[in-house]
Amino acid sequence: MVTLKTTEGTFAFTLDTEDSPHTCRSFVALVKQGFFDGTIFHRVVPGFVIQGGDPTGTGTGGPGYTTRDVPPADAKYTRGVVAMAKAADEPPGTAGSQFFVVTGADAQLPPEYALLGKVTSGLDVVEKIGRLGDPATEQPTKRVVIEKATLSER
């Protein structure tokens, strides 16, 4: 389980090691390195997603490498699902460090984003962060920082 302590509260999610073993191993290694500590949610789209994990805070950064776990054809991106963001020109399932959490009932995305996990506690915090975005610019209206990312057993 991954716990993210943010300036707006704490939420946690389980890891989907079955569908995304490479992605989860990479994410765990990044958490252990403190990679996410001090990063922000740089993209906040109300009723859709909150996105973080970019060390530059611009939406263009990453860890300097990618992994790939092609998601199942029936992958659904519904409220509380945590998945990896990728560039449009990257193959399905490509992942670096940027991740998103779905805040809407169903993001209606194609099965192209590696599944990282599912929020198990603090969904109210995720939704609170999700309301701090400008729908027109997809930018946060308030700086939300991941103060600390930690790992624990279920």
N, C-alpha and C positions, 0 to 999 in steps of 0.2 A: 504494500500500500504506500502511496505517496501522499504526503501532507504538505499543503502550501499555506504558509502563514503570510497573509497579505495585510496591507494597510487598511483594508476594509473588513478583515475577519479571516477565518481559517476554513479551508475545505480540504477534503481528502478523496482520493479515488483509488480503486483497485486497478491492477495492471492486467491487461488481456494478453497473457503470455502464450495462450493457445493460438490466437489468430495472428499475433505480431511478436514472435520471439526475438527477432533481431532488433526491432524498434524498442521493445521493452528493455532489453539488455543495454542498449545505448542510452536510453533515458535514465536508467538506474545509475549507470556509470557517470553521467553528467550530474545527477543529483549528488552523488558521493563526492564529486569534485567541487561542489558549491557553485556550479555553472549558472544556475537560475537565481541564486541569491542576489538581490539588488536589481534584478531586471524588472521591466514593467509590462503591463498589458497594453500593447501599442495599438491594438485594433479592438474597438468595442462597437458592435453593431446591435442596438437594442432589438430584442426578439429574435436574434439569430445566433451570434457567437461572441465570445471574448477570446482574444488571441494574445499569446505571450511567448516567451522563450527565445526572444531575439536579443543577443547581448548588445546590439547597437541601438535597440529601441526604435528602429526605422521600418522594420518589416523586411529587410534585405539580408540580415545577418544570420549566422548559424555557427555550428561547432567546427566547420572546416572539413566535414565529411558527410556522407549520407549513408543510410541503410535502406533496405527495401523489404517490405512484407506486403504482398498484394492482398488487399482486403477481400473477404468473401463477396461473391456476386450479390448476396442478399444483405450486405452491410447497411444498417440504418443509422442515421445521424440524428438521434432524438435527444430531448432534454436530458442533460447530464452526461452524455457521451463525450469522452475526451479522445481526440484524434490528432494526427499530425498534419500540419499545414505543408503544402508543397507549391512550387511554382507551376503555372499552367503548362509549361513545356517539359516538365519532368514526368516520367512514367508513373502510372498508378502505384501507390504504396511507398513512394520515395519519402524519406523522412530525414530531417536534420535535427534541429532543436526546437523549432517553432511548433507549438501545439495550440489547439483551440478546444473550448468547451462549449457545447451547444446549449443555448439558453432558451431557444424557441421550442415549441412542441415537436416540430420536425423541420430540420434545416433543408430537407429535400435535395440533398447533395447526391451526386452519382457515387458509386462505390470505388472512389479513387484515392481515399485518404486512409493511411494506415491507422487502424484502431489501437489506441493506447489503453483505454480503460473506461471506467464508469464511476461517476461521483457517488460516494456512499455516505458522506456526511458533509454538511455545509452547503447544500444546494441553494439555500436562501442567500448565502454569501455570493455564490456565483451569479445568482439572479440580480442581487444588489449591484454587483460590478457591471452586469449587463445593462443596467439602466443608466450607467454613467457614460454613455456614448452619444455622439451626434450622428443620427442616421444619414445625414447628407454627406458627411466627410468620413464616417467610420472611425473617427478619432475619439479618444477618451475626452470627456469634459473635465475630468479630475484625474490626476496622476495616481495610478494604483500600482504599488510596488510589491513584488514578491520578496518579502523580507528574508524568508528562510524556507527551503525545500528540504524535507526529511523523508527517510524511508522507515517503514516498520513492517513487522509481520502482521498478518490479518488477525 
